[in-house]
Amino acid sequence: MALKDNIFAWRDTPLQATELPGLIYRDRTETKDFLTFGRNYRRLTLEIEVFGSTADEIREAIADIETVIYNDETWGGLALNTQLNTNEMEIDQKENYFAASRIYMIVNFTTVKNDPYTQ
């Protein structure tokens, strides 16, 4: 099963074995700086957790995420750029072996001052 089949926003329940590999993302923080010419510069930090059955499955998912992001770091022109920062790997044994990685991604973009929905 591909990672794209199991992507969840802000999920707070554990993934099931049938949902692996899977990804949970959370938009944690956003900073805003006022620019001249009626613009705001924004930095959105996303926390991405990738879960899989093995460490190799996690590494493959991380490589896929990097490939997708770096093929279009502007999200089709919506962002200035995207940075993938740290990633941490953990292996936890419950009933099965599960591997997990946490990635922090920062998306930089601008919007019209006082209007977060207009570029």
Secondary structure as UniProt FT lines:
FT   HELIX           3..5
FT   STRAND          7..9
FT   HELIX           17..19
FT   STRAND          22..34
FT   TURN            37..38
FT   STRAND          39..52
FT   HELIX           55..71
FT   TURN            73..78
FT   STRAND          81..93
FT   STRAND          97..112
FT   TURN            113..114
FT   TURN            116..117
//
